[in-house]
Amino acid sequence: MSRYFDDLETRSADRRAADLARALPRQIVRAAALPGYGDSLAGVDPAGITDAAALAALPVLRKSDLGRAQAARPPLGGLSAHEAAGFAHVFQSPGPIYEPGNRDRDWWRIGRFLHACGIGPGDIVQNCFSYHLVPAGTIFENGAQAVGATVLPAGTGQTELQARAAHDLGVTAYTGTPDFLKMILDKAAEMGLGLQITKAAVGAGALFPSLRQEYADRGILCLQNYATADLGNIAYETEAQDGMIVDEGVVVEIVRPGTGDPVPPGEVGEVVVTTLNPDYPLIRFATGDLSAVLDGESPCGRTNMRIRGWMGRADQTTKIKGMFVRPEQVAALVARHNEITRARVIASREGERDVMTVQIETEGGNPDRYAGSVADALKLKGRIEIVARGSLPNDGKVIEDRRSYD
């Protein structure tokens, strides 16, 4: 198995810049021809958009813009090169936001990440990302196929069945959220089943150092990537575990949150991504995530820019158990019940697992009364605490992340 996925990963700075100078103008032409961009790219000379510095003059496209575009031109907002029926898949993420997908080899570029994890021919990958409506399961299956691995499409939940299948099939690699692998390993130990998993490619949540070390102690190399449903792979860890390498199919900028203005190198800011995917040409798409550029190149030999990885949200939107919880969802929960004055979602960690607690300001009563509304509005189950009126902090915060990322 070759050390690198392809020769793009080890390009010289000059060659990468020259390749980008050819690819970016073509992508701007594609985007400008799409009705969803409206006047935002009018008057832009594509020939002048040849690098990240030139991109900085263009407007930022935010998730909220995507939602409005899709409402105006359903279902994909006029931002894709094909109508929905021209794609192999269409997914729905919370919002709702619709994302297209195709079966082309490594369409989301996850194969590059899996290859860096050492996953390839001969591996059986237990893919524990969800296949239901959201794209994560299909995204990682597409990547596994790109590197020649066999896939067990396991999805989420049912840890006893997951442990049994991993044992019976001789699964060697795991893909899924960081927490869920531990649940499978613990269940297998409880059942007396030996597992052969030695590689783990995780995402959709933070890989905490203590959990990574626990996997290492069990003989499992666990690496993480940074991806979104809209953009596919953005950046990924390698065996060097020294920051995240920016994927070869995107251009990443770090900007001052809310402005689109690039920050100085090393300063924390919002991640803005331009994808080179011709089927879905998102230009300066603001992820809402925070990160920073790392100086120098990775010791692994890959030469592209590195970022520090996910460092929190530029807004209050928070990922819990692999799912985004947004302020508007909390507002929807409050609106369901006249007696609720305010609500606050708290993300915490217990035993290497994410925990969601929903504090509800009301006159009292049984927390179970609100369980259905919480699950429906937030798309997750969690603890519910009834608190006295006026007891929640008056700080404008409706989602609080108490997890430590050190």
Secondary structure as GFF3:
##gff-version 3
##sequence-region A 1 406
A	DSSP	three_ten_helix	7	10	.	.	.	ID=ss1
A	DSSP	alpha_helix	13	32	.	.	.	ID=ss2
A	DSSP	three_ten_helix	35	37	.	.	.	ID=ss3
A	DSSP	three_ten_helix	46	48	.	.	.	ID=ss4
A	DSSP	alpha_helix	52	55	.	.	.	ID=ss5
A	DSSP	alpha_helix	63	72	.	.	.	ID=ss6
A	DSSP	three_ten_helix	84	86	.	.	.	ID=ss7
A	DSSP	beta_strand	89	93	.	.	.	ID=ss8
A	DSSP	beta_strand	97	101	.	.	.	ID=ss9
A	DSSP	alpha_helix	110	116	.	.	.	ID=ss10
A	DSSP	beta_strand	124	127	.	.	.	ID=ss11
A	DSSP	alpha_helix	136	146	.	.	.	ID=ss12
A	DSSP	beta_strand	150	153	.	.	.	ID=ss13
A	DSSP	alpha_helix	159	169	.	.	.	ID=ss14
A	DSSP	beta_strand	173	176	.	.	.	ID=ss15
A	DSSP	alpha_helix	178	191	.	.	.	ID=ss16
A	DSSP	beta_strand	199	202	.	.	.	ID=ss17
A	DSSP	alpha_helix	209	217	.	.	.	ID=ss18
A	DSSP	beta_strand	221	228	.	.	.	ID=ss19
A	DSSP	beta_strand	232	236	.	.	.	ID=ss20
A	DSSP	beta_strand	244	246	.	.	.	ID=ss21
A	DSSP	beta_strand	250	255	.	.	.	ID=ss22
A	DSSP	beta_strand	269	275	.	.	.	ID=ss23
A	DSSP	beta_strand	285	291	.	.	.	ID=ss24
A	DSSP	beta_strand	293	294	.	.	.	ID=ss25
A	DSSP	beta_strand	306	307	.	.	.	ID=ss26
A	DSSP	beta_strand	318	320	.	.	.	ID=ss27
A	DSSP	beta_strand	323	325	.	.	.	ID=ss28
A	DSSP	alpha_helix	327	335	.	.	.	ID=ss29
A	DSSP	beta_strand	342	350	.	.	.	ID=ss30
A	DSSP	beta_strand	353	361	.	.	.	ID=ss31
A	DSSP	three_ten_helix	367	370	.	.	.	ID=ss32
A	DSSP	alpha_helix	371	378	.	.	.	ID=ss33
A	DSSP	beta_strand	383	387	.	.	.	ID=ss34
A	DSSP	beta_strand	399	401	.	.	.	ID=ss35
###
